[in-house]
């Protein structure tokens, strides 16, 4: 069993670009005219921050940093592609099922498009809205311990609904 937690707060944004946090490059997937996905952005370019770390001159001279920043941003611009999220879930499911496992999905926050996709493709899922989270710090809402408990209970309930784990859970409770 593979459990995919889809973070509606940032997964769609991450899936549409070759950059994360505006400073770090990453591979990404682009949808082709025939609907297939192609992996792009490899090898991953160095970020300007890595140049700062690796080169004494860039680390110590502001003018060298400015030139490096300009070079990196011009040489490797941010790329935006149409959101491939549902296609990525489809590919993950194909891979998981081809290896004898099953996929279930937890949706961190409200995402109607993903819900429609999962329902249409009969992929079991649970909504995780309402899990207690931290909101301070500017890094997004991460679950508090009681939020993790809430999420675990929702996933356990989903597993039980699809007939997985209920016998083991009953044995543990005795």
C-alpha positions as CSV (number, residue, x, y, z in Angstrom):
1,X,0.0,0.0,0.0
2,X,1.3,3.4,-0.9
3,X,-0.2,6.5,0.7
4,X,0.2,9.7,-1.2
5,X,-0.5,12.9,0.8
6,X,-1.3,15.7,-1.6
7,X,-0.6,19.0,-0.1
8,X,-3.1,21.4,-1.8
9,X,-1.3,24.4,-0.3
10,X,1.8,24.0,-2.5
11,X,1.9,20.8,-4.6
12,X,0.1,22.3,-7.6
13,X,2.4,25.3,-7.5
14,X,5.5,23.0,-7.2
15,X,4.3,20.8,-10.1
16,X,4.0,23.8,-12.4
17,X,7.6,25.1,-12.1
18,X,11.3,24.3,-12.3
19,X,12.0,26.3,-9.1
20,X,11.2,25.9,-5.4
21,X,11.2,28.8,-3.0
22,X,12.4,31.0,-5.9
23,X,16.0,30.0,-5.2
24,X,16.4,26.3,-5.9
25,X,16.0,24.5,-9.3
26,X,14.4,21.1,-9.6
27,X,13.3,18.7,-12.3
28,X,9.7,19.1,-13.5
29,X,7.3,17.3,-15.8
30,X,5.7,18.9,-18.9
31,X,2.6,17.5,-20.7
32,X,3.1,16.8,-24.3
33,X,0.4,17.4,-27.0
34,X,-0.4,13.7,-27.0
35,X,-1.0,13.8,-23.2
36,X,2.1,12.1,-22.2
37,X,4.5,13.5,-19.6
38,X,8.2,14.2,-20.2
39,X,10.7,14.9,-17.4
40,X,12.5,18.1,-17.9
41,X,15.1,20.2,-16.1
42,X,17.9,17.7,-15.7
43,X,20.7,18.1,-15.0
44,X,19.4,20.5,-12.3
45,X,21.3,23.8,-12.6
46,X,23.2,25.1,-9.6
47,X,21.3,27.8,-7.7
48,X,23.0,31.2,-7.1
49,X,23.3,30.2,-3.4
50,X,25.4,27.2,-4.3
51,X,27.8,29.5,-6.2
52,X,28.0,31.6,-3.0
53,X,29.0,28.5,-1.0
54,X,31.4,27.0,-3.5
55,X,33.4,30.0,-4.7
56,X,35.4,32.2,-2.5
57,X,35.1,35.3,-4.7
58,X,31.3,35.0,-5.0
59,X,31.0,34.3,-1.3
60,X,33.0,37.4,-0.3
61,X,32.4,40.0,-3.0
62,X,29.0,41.6,-3.4
63,X,29.7,42.5,-7.0
64,X,30.6,38.9,-7.8
65,X,27.3,37.9,-6.2
66,X,25.4,40.4,-8.4
67,X,27.0,39.1,-11.5
68,X,26.4,35.5,-10.5
69,X,22.8,36.1,-9.7
70,X,22.2,37.8,-13.1
71,X,24.0,35.0,-14.9
72,X,22.0,32.2,-13.2
73,X,18.7,33.9,-13.6
74,X,19.3,34.7,-17.3
75,X,20.9,31.4,-18.1
76,X,18.2,29.3,-16.3
77,X,15.0,31.3,-16.2
78,X,12.0,30.1,-14.2
79,X,9.8,27.8,-16.4
80,X,6.1,27.4,-15.9
81,X,4.1,24.6,-17.4
82,X,0.4,23.6,-17.2
83,X,-0.4,21.8,-14.0
84,X,0.4,18.1,-14.4
85,X,-0.8,17.1,-10.9
86,X,-3.6,14.6,-12.0
87,X,-1.3,13.2,-14.7
88,X,1.4,12.7,-12.1
89,X,-1.0,10.8,-9.8
90,X,-2.0,8.7,-12.8
91,X,1.6,7.8,-13.5
92,X,2.3,7.1,-9.8
93,X,-0.7,4.8,-9.8
94,X,0.4,2.9,-12.9
95,X,3.9,2.4,-11.4
96,X,2.5,1.3,-8.0
97,X,0.0,-1.1,-9.5
98,X,2.6,-2.5,-11.9
99,X,4.6,-3.5,-8.8
100,X,1.7,-5.2,-7.1
101,X,0.7,-2.5,-4.7
102,X,-2.3,-0.1,-4.3
103,X,-2.4,3.6,-4.1
104,X,-4.6,5.6,-1.7
105,X,-4.5,9.4,-1.4
106,X,-5.0,11.8,1.5
107,X,-5.9,15.4,0.4
108,X,-4.5,17.9,2.9
109,X,-6.9,20.7,2.1
110,X,-9.8,21.4,-0.3
111,X,-9.0,20.4,-3.9
112,X,-12.1,19.9,-6.1
113,X,-10.2,19.0,-9.3
114,X,-8.2,16.3,-7.5
115,X,-11.4,14.9,-5.9
116,X,-13.1,14.7,-9.3
117,X,-10.1,13.0,-10.8
118,X,-9.8,10.4,-7.9
119,X,-13.5,9.7,-8.0
120,X,-13.6,9.3,-11.8
121,X,-10.6,6.9,-11.6
122,X,-11.8,5.0,-8.5
123,X,-8.7,5.8,-6.5
124,X,-9.5,5.6,-2.7
125,X,-9.0,8.9,-0.9
126,X,-9.7,10.7,2.2
127,X,-9.9,14.4,3.0
128,X,-7.6,15.6,5.7
129,X,-9.1,19.1,6.2
130,X,-9.4,20.1,9.8
131,X,-6.1,18.6,11.0
132,X,-4.6,20.9,13.6
133,X,-1.6,22.7,12.2
134,X,1.0,25.3,13.0
135,X,0.5,28.4,10.9
136,X,3.3,30.7,12.2
137,X,6.8,30.8,10.8
138,X,5.9,31.4,7.2
139,X,6.7,27.9,6.0
140,X,3.1,26.8,5.6
141,X,0.8,24.9,7.9
142,X,2.5,21.8,9.2
143,X,0.5,19.4,11.4
144,X,0.8,19.5,15.1
145,X,1.0,16.2,17.0
146,X,-2.8,16.2,17.4
147,X,-3.1,16.9,13.6
148,X,-1.0,13.8,12.9
149,X,-3.3,11.8,15.1
150,X,-6.3,13.1,13.1
151,X,-4.6,12.2,9.8
152,X,-3.6,8.8,11.0
153,X,-7.2,8.1,12.1
154,X,-8.6,9.2,8.7
155,X,-6.2,7.0,6.9
156,X,-6.9,4.1,9.1
157,X,-10.6,4.6,8.5
158,X,-10.0,4.7,4.8
159,X,-8.0,1.5,4.9
160,X,-10.7,-0.2,6.9
161,X,-13.4,1.0,4.4
162,X,-11.5,-0.7,1.5
163,X,-11.0,-3.8,3.6
164,X,-7.3,-3.4,4.5
165,X,-6.0,-3.5,8.1
166,X,-9.3,-4.0,9.9
167,X,-8.4,-7.6,11.1
168,X,-5.0,-6.4,12.3
169,X,-6.5,-3.4,14.1
170,X,-9.0,-5.7,15.8
171,X,-6.2,-8.0,16.9
172,X,-4.2,-5.1,18.4
173,X,-7.1,-3.8,20.3
174,X,-7.7,-7.2,22.2
